[in-house]
Amino acid sequence: MQRFILALATIAAMASFFVVSGCGQSGPLYLPGNPSRIEQLPPAPTGAEQQQEQEKAKEKGDTSST
């Protein structure tokens, strides 16, 4: 019985070693695409700008922006 427990513990230890050693990304880390080209989003509209856009949409008859 002790041999069985020892063999089972050995197999479990070896399996955990292989699982832990296989995780993670190997090689250098990199950004996909062109890292020198950084895109910036336009600033979020303020309350007054947002209100003006809604008024323009209402004048055009566009109801999708509400």
Number of C-alpha atoms within 10 A of each C-alpha: 6 7 8 9 10 11 12 12 12 12 12 11 12 11 12 12 11 10 10 9 9 10 8 7 7 7 6 5 7 7 7 6 7 7 9 7 7 7 7 6 6 6 6 8 10 9 9 9 11 12 12 12 14 17 13 12 15 14 10 9 9 12 10 8 8 7
